[in-house]
Every structure is written in C-alpha cells, then in structure tokens.
Amino acid sequence: MISKATFICIFLFSLFALHQCEQMDVGEIDSSSKFYVPKCVKRKCGFGAEIDCWCCHRDSSLCYYNVDDCVYDNHCPL
C-alpha cells in the first residue's frame, strides 16, 4: 500500500505539473509544429545540358539560374 506521505507527494507534484501546463503559452506549441517549406527548390533545367537551376516550389515553370533571383522575385508564390 502507498503511504499517506507518498500519496501527498505525488498529489503535490501532479498539481505543480498541471499548474505549469496552464502557464504555457499555446503559441509555443503551434510554432514548434510548423515546418519550413522553401520558396525555391533546386532542379535540373535545360534540354540535354542538364544545368542546375532554382525553381519556385509552387510554380515550377518559374526557374532561375541564381537562387537569390528566385527567392527575391515577387512572382514566385510562397
């Protein structure tokens, strides 16, 4: 059997843990569950030459030879 002192310690620890959960901001959980999807991805371009280029993740018809051109282009959707 569990002694009264052990029961009281477990009960107090449970109350402390519950109190800490109430104090936590819900935004902390939401921000940790999101994952990063890059705006541009590296692909092969060209016909036969197979040159590396950077294409928009959402619109693969928009491709650039420089990653900075792809990232900072306003036509490339997020």
PDB file of N, CA, C and O in Angstrom:
ATOM      1  N   MET A   1       0.831  -1.194   0.000  1.00  0.00           N
ATOM      2  CA  MET A   1       0.000   0.000   0.000  1.00  0.00           C
ATOM      3  C   MET A   1       0.867   1.245   0.000  1.00  0.00           C
ATOM      4  O   MET A   1       1.985   1.255   0.513  1.00  0.00           O
ATOM      5  N   ILE A   2       0.325   2.276  -0.581  1.00  0.00           N
ATOM      6  CA  ILE A   2       1.027   3.551  -0.627  1.00  0.00           C
ATOM      7  C   ILE A   2       0.773   4.292   0.674  1.00  0.00           C
ATOM      8  O   ILE A   2      -0.363   4.416   1.132  1.00  0.00           O
ATOM      9  N   SER A   3       1.856   4.778   1.254  1.00  0.00           N
ATOM     10  CA  SER A   3       1.696   5.524   2.493  1.00  0.00           C
ATOM     11  C   SER A   3       1.087   6.886   2.209  1.00  0.00           C
ATOM     12  O   SER A   3       1.081   7.344   1.066  1.00  0.00           O
ATOM     13  N   LYS A   4       0.581   7.524   3.236  1.00  0.00           N
ATOM     14  CA  LYS A   4      -0.053   8.838   3.085  1.00  0.00           C
ATOM     15  C   LYS A   4       0.956   9.879   2.607  1.00  0.00           C
ATOM     16  O   LYS A   4       0.604  10.739   1.799  1.00  0.00           O
ATOM     17  N   ALA A   5       2.179   9.826   3.076  1.00  0.00           N
ATOM     18  CA  ALA A   5       3.195  10.799   2.685  1.00  0.00           C
ATOM     19  C   ALA A   5       3.525  10.662   1.197  1.00  0.00           C
ATOM     20  O   ALA A   5       3.688  11.664   0.501  1.00  0.00           O
ATOM     21  N   THR A   6       3.622   9.440   0.718  1.00  0.00           N
ATOM     22  CA  THR A   6       3.889   9.206  -0.712  1.00  0.00           C
ATOM     23  C   THR A   6       2.730   9.714  -1.554  1.00  0.00           C
ATOM     24  O   THR A   6       2.936  10.348  -2.589  1.00  0.00           O
ATOM     25  N   PHE A   7       1.516   9.437  -1.111  1.00  0.00           N
ATOM     26  CA  PHE A   7       0.339   9.907  -1.831  1.00  0.00           C
ATOM     27  C   PHE A   7       0.307  11.434  -1.897  1.00  0.00           C
ATOM     28  O   PHE A   7      -0.010  12.001  -2.943  1.00  0.00           O
ATOM     29  N   ILE A   8       0.632  12.100  -0.796  1.00  0.00           N
ATOM     30  CA  ILE A   8       0.632  13.570  -0.759  1.00  0.00           C
ATOM     31  C   ILE A   8       1.718  14.122  -1.680  1.00  0.00           C
ATOM     32  O   ILE A   8       1.485  15.115  -2.370  1.00  0.00           O
ATOM     33  N   CYS A   9       2.895  13.503  -1.706  1.00  0.00           N
ATOM     34  CA  CYS A   9       3.974  13.961  -2.594  1.00  0.00           C
ATOM     35  C   CYS A   9       3.570  13.822  -4.062  1.00  0.00           C
ATOM     36  O   CYS A   9       3.799  14.735  -4.855  1.00  0.00           O
ATOM     37  N   ILE A  10       2.982  12.707  -4.423  1.00  0.00           N
ATOM     38  CA  ILE A  10       2.542  12.504  -5.808  1.00  0.00           C
ATOM     39  C   ILE A  10       1.449  13.504  -6.160  1.00  0.00           C
ATOM     40  O   ILE A  10       1.439  14.048  -7.264  1.00  0.00           O
ATOM     41  N   PHE A  11       0.545  13.746  -5.247  1.00  0.00           N
ATOM     42  CA  PHE A  11      -0.537  14.699  -5.484  1.00  0.00           C
ATOM     43  C   PHE A  11       0.003  16.113  -5.682  1.00  0.00           C
ATOM     44  O   PHE A  11      -0.434  16.819  -6.591  1.00  0.00           O
ATOM     45  N   LEU A  12       0.954  16.534  -4.835  1.00  0.00           N
ATOM     46  CA  LEU A  12       1.534  17.876  -4.962  1.00  0.00           C
ATOM     47  C   LEU A  12       2.326  18.008  -6.261  1.00  0.00           C
ATOM     48  O   LEU A  12       2.268  19.049  -6.916  1.00  0.00           O
ATOM     49  N   PHE A  13       3.059  16.974  -6.636  1.00  0.00           N
ATOM     50  CA  PHE A  13       3.801  17.009  -7.897  1.00  0.00           C
ATOM     51  C   PHE A  13       2.844  17.125  -9.082  1.00  0.00           C
ATOM     52  O   PHE A  13       3.117  17.855 -10.035  1.00  0.00           O
ATOM     53  N   SER A  14       1.729  16.409  -9.022  1.00  0.00           N
ATOM     54  CA  SER A  14       0.738  16.489 -10.094  1.00  0.00           C
ATOM     55  C   SER A  14       0.128  17.879 -10.191  1.00  0.00           C
ATOM     56  O   SER A  14      -0.093  18.380 -11.293  1.00  0.00           O
ATOM     57  N   LEU A  15      -0.144  18.502  -9.062  1.00  0.00           N
ATOM     58  CA  LEU A  15      -0.685  19.866  -9.074  1.00  0.00           C
ATOM     59  C   LEU A  15       0.327  20.843  -9.671  1.00  0.00           C
ATOM     60  O   LEU A  15      -0.045  21.737 -10.431  1.00  0.00           O
ATOM     61  N   PHE A  16       1.608  20.674  -9.328  1.00  0.00           N
ATOM     62  CA  PHE A  16       2.642  21.547  -9.872  1.00  0.00           C
ATOM     63  C   PHE A  16       2.738  21.387 -11.392  1.00  0.00           C
ATOM     64  O   PHE A  16       2.844  22.377 -12.117  1.00  0.00           O
ATOM     65  N   ALA A  17       2.702  20.147 -11.868  1.00  0.00           N
ATOM     66  CA  ALA A  17       2.778  19.896 -13.309  1.00  0.00           C
ATOM     67  C   ALA A  17       1.560  20.479 -14.023  1.00  0.00           C
ATOM     68  O   ALA A  17       1.694  21.043 -15.109  1.00  0.00           O
ATOM     69  N   LEU A  18       0.397  20.353 -13.438  1.00  0.00           N
ATOM     70  CA  LEU A  18      -0.814  20.920 -14.023  1.00  0.00           C
ATOM     71  C   LEU A  18      -0.728  22.445 -14.073  1.00  0.00           C
ATOM     72  O   LEU A  18      -1.157  23.068 -15.045  1.00  0.00           O
ATOM     73  N   HIS A  19      -0.175  23.035 -13.025  1.00  0.00           N
ATOM     74  CA  HIS A  19      -0.006  24.490 -12.976  1.00  0.00           C
ATOM     75  C   HIS A  19       0.946  24.957 -14.081  1.00  0.00           C
ATOM     76  O   HIS A  19       0.698  25.985 -14.711  1.00  0.00           O
ATOM     77  N   GLN A  20       2.018  24.222 -14.320  1.00  0.00           N
ATOM     78  CA  GLN A  20       2.964  24.588 -15.366  1.00  0.00           C
ATOM     79  C   GLN A  20       2.331  24.482 -16.750  1.00  0.00           C
ATOM     80  O   GLN A  20       2.627  25.297 -17.624  1.00  0.00           O
ATOM     81  N   CYS A  21       1.475  23.505 -16.960  1.00  0.00           N
ATOM     82  CA  CYS A  21       0.795  23.365 -18.251  1.00  0.00           C
ATOM     83  C   CYS A  21      -0.163  24.524 -18.495  1.00  0.00           C
ATOM     84  O   CYS A  21      -0.317  24.975 -19.630  1.00  0.00           O
ATOM     85  N   GLU A  22      -0.807  25.011 -17.432  1.00  0.00           N
ATOM     86  CA  GLU A  22      -1.717  26.142 -17.571  1.00  0.00           C
ATOM     87  C   GLU A  22      -0.968  27.424 -17.892  1.00  0.00           C
ATOM     88  O   GLU A  22      -1.511  28.298 -18.568  1.00  0.00           O
ATOM     89  N   GLN A  23       0.257  27.553 -17.426  1.00  0.00           N
ATOM     90  CA  GLN A  23       1.044  28.763 -17.636  1.00  0.00           C
ATOM     91  C   GLN A  23       1.660  28.831 -19.026  1.00  0.00           C
ATOM     92  O   GLN A  23       2.055  29.907 -19.473  1.00  0.00           O
ATOM     93  N   MET A  24       1.748  27.705 -19.710  1.00  0.00           N
ATOM     94  CA  MET A  24       2.402  27.656 -21.010  1.00  0.00           C
ATOM     95  C   MET A  24       1.551  28.359 -22.058  1.00  0.00           C
ATOM     96  O   MET A  24       0.329  28.214 -22.077  1.00  0.00           O
ATOM     97  N   ASP A  25       2.198  29.115 -22.922  1.00  0.00           N
ATOM     98  CA  ASP A  25       1.522  29.814 -23.998  1.00  0.00           C
ATOM     99  C   ASP A  25       1.202  28.830 -25.115  1.00  0.00           C
ATOM    100  O   ASP A  25       2.049  28.019 -25.490  1.00  0.00           O
ATOM    101  N   VAL A  26      -0.003  28.893 -25.643  1.00  0.00           N
ATOM    102  CA  VAL A  26      -0.417  27.980 -26.698  1.00  0.00           C
ATOM    103  C   VAL A  26       0.390  28.225 -27.970  1.00  0.00           C
ATOM    104  O   VAL A  26       0.580  27.302 -28.762  1.00  0.00           O
ATOM    105  N   GLY A  27       0.866  29.447 -28.178  1.00  0.00           N
ATOM    106  CA  GLY A  27       1.670  29.759 -29.347  1.00  0.00           C
ATOM    107  C   GLY A  27       2.963  28.971 -29.400  1.00  0.00           C
ATOM    108  O   GLY A  27       3.502  28.729 -30.480  1.00  0.00           O
ATOM    109  N   GLU A  28       3.465  28.567 -28.240  1.00  0.00           N
ATOM    110  CA  GLU A  28       4.686  27.766 -28.217  1.00  0.00           C
ATOM    111  C   GLU A  28       4.461  26.418 -28.901  1.00  0.00           C
ATOM    112  O   GLU A  28       5.352  25.916 -29.586  1.00  0.00           O
ATOM    113  N   ILE A  29       3.296  25.841 -28.722  1.00  0.00           N
ATOM    114  CA  ILE A  29       3.001  24.554 -29.327  1.00  0.00           C
ATOM    115  C   ILE A  29       2.803  24.712 -30.833  1.00  0.00           C
ATOM    116  O   ILE A  29       3.311  23.908 -31.614  1.00  0.00           O
ATOM    117  N   ASP A  30       2.067  25.745 -31.241  1.00  0.00           N
ATOM    118  CA  ASP A  30       1.793  25.947 -32.658  1.00  0.00           C
ATOM    119  C   ASP A  30       3.060  26.211 -33.453  1.00  0.00           C
ATOM    120  O   ASP A  30       3.217  25.684 -34.554  1.00  0.00           O
ATOM    121  N   SER A  31       3.970  27.022 -32.911  1.00  0.00           N
ATOM    122  CA  SER A  31       5.167  27.359 -33.670  1.00  0.00           C
ATOM    123  C   SER A  31       6.115  26.169 -33.805  1.00  0.00           C
ATOM    124  O   SER A  31       6.862  26.084 -34.780  1.00  0.00           O
ATOM    125  N   SER A  32       6.092  25.264 -32.852  1.00  0.00           N
ATOM    126  CA  SER A  32       7.004  24.125 -32.940  1.00  0.00           C
ATOM    127  C   SER A  32       6.482  23.049 -33.883  1.00  0.00           C
ATOM    128  O   SER A  32       7.255  22.210 -34.345  1.00  0.00           O
ATOM    129  N   SER A  33       5.187  23.059 -34.178  1.00  0.00           N
ATOM    130  CA  SER A  33       4.644  22.018 -35.036  1.00  0.00           C
ATOM    131  C   SER A  33       4.688  22.388 -36.514  1.00  0.00           C
ATOM    132  O   SER A  33       4.398  21.544 -37.361  1.00  0.00           O
ATOM    133  N   LYS A  34       5.040  23.613 -36.841  1.00  0.00           N
ATOM    134  CA  LYS A  34       5.101  24.034 -38.230  1.00  0.00           C
ATOM    135  C   LYS A  34       6.452  23.643 -38.829  1.00  0.00           C
ATOM    136  O   LYS A  34       7.463  23.628 -38.127  1.00  0.00           O
ATOM    137  N   PHE A  35       6.466  23.336 -40.083  1.00  0.00           N
ATOM    138  CA  PHE A  35       7.720  23.017 -40.747  1.00  0.00           C
ATOM    139  C   PHE A  35       7.942  24.002 -41.882  1.00  0.00           C
ATOM    140  O   PHE A  35       6.997  24.589 -42.409  1.00  0.00           O
ATOM    141  N   TYR A  36       9.184  24.171 -42.244  1.00  0.00           N
ATOM    142  CA  TYR A  36       9.585  25.170 -43.221  1.00  0.00           C
ATOM    143  C   TYR A  36       9.561  24.574 -44.619  1.00  0.00           C
ATOM    144  O   TYR A  36      10.191  23.547 -44.874  1.00  0.00           O
ATOM    145  N   VAL A  37       8.835  25.220 -45.521  1.00  0.00           N
ATOM    146  CA  VAL A  37       8.820  24.832 -46.928  1.00  0.00           C
ATOM    147  C   VAL A  37       9.541  25.932 -47.687  1.00  0.00           C
ATOM    148  O   VAL A  37       9.091  27.077 -47.672  1.00  0.00           O
ATOM    149  N   PRO A  38      10.647  25.618 -48.350  1.00  0.00           N
ATOM    150  CA  PRO A  38      11.402  26.659 -49.045  1.00  0.00           C
ATOM    151  C   PRO A  38      10.625  27.237 -50.216  1.00  0.00           C
ATOM    152  O   PRO A  38       9.812  26.560 -50.844  1.00  0.00           O
ATOM    153  N   LYS A  39      10.895  28.494 -50.489  1.00  0.00           N
ATOM    154  CA  LYS A  39      10.244  29.170 -51.604  1.00  0.00           C
ATOM    155  C   LYS A  39      10.764  28.624 -52.933  1.00  0.00           C
ATOM    156  O   LYS A  39      10.010  28.507 -53.899  1.00  0.00           O
ATOM    157  N   CYS A  40      12.044  28.296 -52.977  1.00  0.00           N
ATOM    158  CA  CYS A  40      12.685  27.815 -54.206  1.00  0.00           C
ATOM    159  C   CYS A  40      13.373  26.471 -53.950  1.00  0.00           C
ATOM    160  O   CYS A  40      13.914  26.227 -52.871  1.00  0.00           O
ATOM    161  N   VAL A  41      13.338  25.614 -54.963  1.00  0.00           N
ATOM    162  CA  VAL A  41      13.982  24.303 -54.866  1.00  0.00           C
ATOM    163  C   VAL A  41      14.935  24.119 -56.040  1.00  0.00           C
ATOM    164  O   VAL A  41      14.726  24.671 -57.120  1.00  0.00           O
ATOM    165  N   LYS A  42      15.972  23.340 -55.812  1.00  0.00           N
ATOM    166  CA  LYS A  42      16.979  23.109 -56.846  1.00  0.00           C
ATOM    167  C   LYS A  42      16.503  22.010 -57.786  1.00  0.00           C
ATOM    168  O   LYS A  42      16.104  20.930 -57.351  1.00  0.00           O
ATOM    169  N   ARG A  43      16.551  22.302 -59.080  1.00  0.00           N
ATOM    170  CA  ARG A  43      16.126  21.345 -60.094  1.00  0.00           C
ATOM    171  C   ARG A  43      17.097  21.359 -61.260  1.00  0.00           C
ATOM    172  O   ARG A  43      18.001  22.192 -61.315  1.00  0.00           O
ATOM    173  N   LYS A  44      16.909  20.445 -62.181  1.00  0.00           N
ATOM    174  CA  LYS A  44      17.696  20.402 -63.411  1.00  0.00           C
ATOM    175  C   LYS A  44      16.921  21.119 -64.505  1.00  0.00           C
ATOM    176  O   LYS A  44      15.729  20.875 -64.693  1.00  0.00           O
ATOM    177  N   CYS A  45      17.597  21.997 -65.220  1.00  0.00           N
ATOM    178  CA  CYS A  45      16.957  22.751 -66.306  1.00  0.00           C
ATOM    179  C   CYS A  45      17.701  22.492 -67.609  1.00  0.00           C
ATOM    180  O   CYS A  45      18.807  21.952 -67.621  1.00  0.00           O
ATOM    181  N   GLY A  46      17.077  22.882 -68.679  1.00  0.00           N
ATOM    182  CA  GLY A  46      17.716  22.773 -69.986  1.00  0.00           C
ATOM    183  C   GLY A  46      17.353  21.480 -70.684  1.00  0.00           C
ATOM    184  O   GLY A  46      16.892  20.517 -70.071  1.00  0.00           O
ATOM    185  N   PHE A  47      17.572  21.492 -71.958  1.00  0.00           N
ATOM    186  CA  PHE A  47      17.286  20.326 -72.780  1.00  0.00           C
ATOM    187  C   PHE A  47      18.610  19.683 -73.188  1.00  0.00           C
ATOM    188  O   PHE A  47      19.274  20.152 -74.112  1.00  0.00           O
ATOM    189  N   GLY A  48      18.986  18.619 -72.502  1.00  0.00           N
ATOM    190  CA  GLY A  48      20.215  17.911 -72.810  1.00  0.00           C
ATOM    191  C   GLY A  48      21.407  18.382 -72.002  1.00  0.00           C
ATOM    192  O   GLY A  48      22.268  17.571 -71.661  1.00  0.00           O
ATOM    193  N   ALA A  49      21.487  19.675 -71.680  1.00  0.00           N
ATOM    194  CA  ALA A  49      22.634  20.197 -70.944  1.00  0.00           C
ATOM    195  C   ALA A  49      22.530  19.878 -69.454  1.00  0.00           C
ATOM    196  O   ALA A  49      23.548  19.753 -68.773  1.00  0.00           O
ATOM    197  N   GLU A  50      21.306  19.748 -68.947  1.00  0.00           N
ATOM    198  CA  GLU A  50      21.065  19.450 -67.533  1.00  0.00           C
ATOM    199  C   GLU A  50      21.792  20.429 -66.612  1.00  0.00           C
ATOM    200  O   GLU A  50      22.636  20.027 -65.811  1.00  0.00           O
ATOM    201  N   ILE A  51      21.467  21.692 -66.727  1.00  0.00           N
ATOM    202  CA  ILE A  51      22.061  22.743 -65.906  1.00  0.00           C
ATOM    203  C   ILE A  51      21.257  22.875 -64.613  1.00  0.00           C
ATOM    204  O   ILE A  51      20.027  22.827 -64.633  1.00  0.00           O
ATOM    205  N   ASP A  52      21.955  23.042 -63.494  1.00  0.00           N
ATOM    206  CA  ASP A  52      21.270  23.261 -62.221  1.00  0.00           C
ATOM    207  C   ASP A  52      20.623  24.639 -62.219  1.00  0.00           C
ATOM    208  O   ASP A  52      21.236  25.626 -62.626  1.00  0.00           O
ATOM    209  N   CYS A  53      19.378  24.693 -61.756  1.00  0.00           N
ATOM    210  CA  CYS A  53      18.694  25.975 -61.618  1.00  0.00           C
ATOM    211  C   CYS A  53      17.785  25.913 -60.398  1.00  0.00           C
ATOM    212  O   CYS A  53      17.615  24.857 -59.788  1.00  0.00           O
ATOM    213  N   TRP A  54      17.210  27.047 -60.053  1.00  0.00           N
ATOM    214  CA  TRP A  54      16.324  27.164 -58.895  1.00  0.00           C
ATOM    215  C   TRP A  54      14.935  27.503 -59.393  1.00  0.00           C
ATOM    216  O   TRP A  54      14.747  28.496 -60.096  1.00  0.00           O
ATOM    217  N   CYS A  55      13.952  26.676 -59.028  1.00  0.00           N
ATOM    218  CA  CYS A  55      12.572  26.872 -59.480  1.00  0.00           C
ATOM    219  C   CYS A  55      11.673  27.125 -58.271  1.00  0.00           C
ATOM    220  O   CYS A  55      11.941  26.670 -57.160  1.00  0.00           O
ATOM    221  N   CYS A  56      10.606  27.863 -58.528  1.00  0.00           N
ATOM    222  CA  CYS A  56       9.626  28.123 -57.475  1.00  0.00           C
ATOM    223  C   CYS A  56       8.975  26.806 -57.055  1.00  0.00           C
ATOM    224  O   CYS A  56       8.647  25.962 -57.888  1.00  0.00           O
ATOM    225  N   HIS A  57       8.802  26.658 -55.775  1.00  0.00           N
ATOM    226  CA  HIS A  57       8.226  25.422 -55.243  1.00  0.00           C
ATOM    227  C   HIS A  57       6.785  25.241 -55.720  1.00  0.00           C
ATOM    228  O   HIS A  57       6.382  24.129 -56.060  1.00  0.00           O
ATOM    229  N   ARG A  58       6.016  26.316 -55.748  1.00  0.00           N
ATOM    230  CA  ARG A  58       4.597  26.233 -56.110  1.00  0.00           C
ATOM    231  C   ARG A  58       4.364  26.312 -57.628  1.00  0.00           C
ATOM    232  O   ARG A  58       3.373  25.784 -58.131  1.00  0.00           O
ATOM    233  N   ASP A  59       5.266  26.964 -58.344  1.00  0.00           N
ATOM    234  CA  ASP A  59       5.105  27.122 -59.789  1.00  0.00           C
ATOM    235  C   ASP A  59       6.431  26.742 -60.449  1.00  0.00           C
ATOM    236  O   ASP A  59       7.333  27.572 -60.564  1.00  0.00           O
ATOM    237  N   SER A  60       6.543  25.501 -60.876  1.00  0.00           N
ATOM    238  CA  SER A  60       7.817  25.000 -61.398  1.00  0.00           C
ATOM    239  C   SER A  60       8.159  25.565 -62.776  1.00  0.00           C
ATOM    240  O   SER A  60       9.237  25.291 -63.303  1.00  0.00           O
ATOM    241  N   SER A  61       7.259  26.345 -63.360  1.00  0.00           N
ATOM    242  CA  SER A  61       7.580  26.960 -64.653  1.00  0.00           C
ATOM    243  C   SER A  61       8.460  28.202 -64.481  1.00  0.00           C
ATOM    244  O   SER A  61       9.059  28.672 -65.448  1.00  0.00           O
ATOM    245  N   LEU A  62       8.540  28.732 -63.267  1.00  0.00           N
ATOM    246  CA  LEU A  62       9.401  29.885 -62.982  1.00  0.00           C
ATOM    247  C   LEU A  62      10.734  29.382 -62.448  1.00  0.00           C
ATOM    248  O   LEU A  62      10.826  28.965 -61.294  1.00  0.00           O
ATOM    249  N   CYS A  63      11.770  29.419 -63.287  1.00  0.00           N
ATOM    250  CA  CYS A  63      13.092  28.917 -62.896  1.00  0.00           C
ATOM    251  C   CYS A  63      14.145  29.995 -63.124  1.00  0.00           C
ATOM    252  O   CYS A  63      14.020  30.823 -64.027  1.00  0.00           O
ATOM    253  N   TYR A  64      15.178  29.971 -62.294  1.00  0.00           N
ATOM    254  CA  TYR A  64      16.251  30.959 -62.324  1.00  0.00           C
ATOM    255  C   TYR A  64      17.586  30.235 -62.164  1.00  0.00           C
ATOM    256  O   TYR A  64      17.657  29.161 -61.567  1.00  0.00           O
ATOM    257  N   TYR A  65      18.624  30.832 -62.698  1.00  0.00           N
ATOM    258  CA  TYR A  65      19.959  30.246 -62.566  1.00  0.00           C
ATOM    259  C   TYR A  65      20.626  30.620 -61.246  1.00  0.00           C
ATOM    260  O   TYR A  65      21.593  29.978 -60.834  1.00  0.00           O
ATOM    261  N   ASN A  66      20.116  31.649 -60.587  1.00  0.00           N
ATOM    262  CA  ASN A  66      20.671  32.113 -59.323  1.00  0.00           C
ATOM    263  C   ASN A  66      19.598  31.975 -58.247  1.00  0.00           C
ATOM    264  O   ASN A  66      18.449  32.354 -58.475  1.00  0.00           O
ATOM    265  N   VAL A  67      19.952  31.440 -57.081  1.00  0.00           N
ATOM    266  CA  VAL A  67      18.982  31.245 -56.005  1.00  0.00           C
ATOM    267  C   VAL A  67      18.437  32.571 -55.485  1.00  0.00           C
ATOM    268  O   VAL A  67      17.268  32.645 -55.107  1.00  0.00           O
ATOM    269  N   ASP A  68      19.258  33.620 -55.458  1.00  0.00           N
ATOM    270  CA  ASP A  68      18.792  34.915 -54.967  1.00  0.00           C
ATOM    271  C   ASP A  68      17.727  35.501 -55.886  1.00  0.00           C
ATOM    272  O   ASP A  68      16.778  36.130 -55.416  1.00  0.00           O
ATOM    273  N   ASP A  69      17.881  35.298 -57.196  1.00  0.00           N
ATOM    274  CA  ASP A  69      16.877  35.790 -58.126  1.00  0.00           C
ATOM    275  C   ASP A  69      15.524  35.117 -57.870  1.00  0.00           C
ATOM    276  O   ASP A  69      14.477  35.759 -57.959  1.00  0.00           O
ATOM    277  N   CYS A  70      15.557  33.849 -57.559  1.00  0.00           N
ATOM    278  CA  CYS A  70      14.319  33.102 -57.284  1.00  0.00           C
ATOM    279  C   CYS A  70      13.683  33.537 -55.976  1.00  0.00           C
ATOM    280  O   CYS A  70      12.473  33.757 -55.914  1.00  0.00           O
ATOM    281  N   VAL A  71      14.489  33.663 -54.929  1.00  0.00           N
ATOM    282  CA  VAL A  71      13.964  33.997 -53.608  1.00  0.00           C
ATOM    283  C   VAL A  71      13.342  35.397 -53.588  1.00  0.00           C
ATOM    284  O   VAL A  71      12.283  35.602 -52.995  1.00  0.00           O
ATOM    285  N   TYR A  72      13.998  36.345 -54.232  1.00  0.00           N
ATOM    286  CA  TYR A  72      13.537  37.726 -54.144  1.00  0.00           C
ATOM    287  C   TYR A  72      12.576  38.117 -55.261  1.00  0.00           C
ATOM    288  O   TYR A  72      12.182  39.281 -55.339  1.00  0.00           O
ATOM    289  N   ASP A  73      12.192  37.198 -56.113  1.00  0.00           N
ATOM    290  CA  ASP A  73      11.231  37.512 -57.173  1.00  0.00           C
ATOM    291  C   ASP A  73       9.819  37.519 -56.579  1.00  0.00           C
ATOM    292  O   ASP A  73       9.420  36.569 -55.905  1.00  0.00           O
ATOM    293  N   ASN A  74       9.081  38.575 -56.827  1.00  0.00           N
ATOM    294  CA  ASN A  74       7.727  38.692 -56.287  1.00  0.00           C
ATOM    295  C   ASN A  74       6.728  37.822 -57.036  1.00  0.00           C
ATOM    296  O   ASN A  74       5.628  37.584 -56.536  1.00  0.00           O
ATOM    297  N   HIS A  75       7.082  37.347 -58.213  1.00  0.00           N
ATOM    298  CA  HIS A  75       6.185  36.474 -58.971  1.00  0.00           C
ATOM    299  C   HIS A  75       6.210  35.040 -58.480  1.00  0.00           C
ATOM    300  O   HIS A  75       5.326  34.249 -58.807  1.00  0.00           O
ATOM    301  N   CYS A  76       7.217  34.709 -57.699  1.00  0.00           N
ATOM    302  CA  CYS A  76       7.339  33.356 -57.156  1.00  0.00           C
ATOM    303  C   CYS A  76       6.493  33.259 -55.877  1.00  0.00           C
ATOM    304  O   CYS A  76       6.850  33.849 -54.857  1.00  0.00           O
ATOM    305  N   PRO A  77       5.371  32.517 -55.924  1.00  0.00           N
ATOM    306  CA  PRO A  77       4.499  32.460 -54.737  1.00  0.00           C
ATOM    307  C   PRO A  77       5.112  31.633 -53.619  1.00  0.00           C
ATOM    308  O   PRO A  77       5.924  30.738 -53.857  1.00  0.00           O
ATOM    309  N   LEU A  78       4.714  31.947 -52.412  1.00  0.00           N
ATOM    310  CA  LEU A  78       5.184  31.195 -51.246  1.00  0.00           C
ATOM    311  C   LEU A  78       4.462  29.877 -51.108  1.00  0.00           C
ATOM    312  O   LEU A  78       4.736  29.117 -50.179  1.00  0.00           O
TER     313      LEU A  78
END
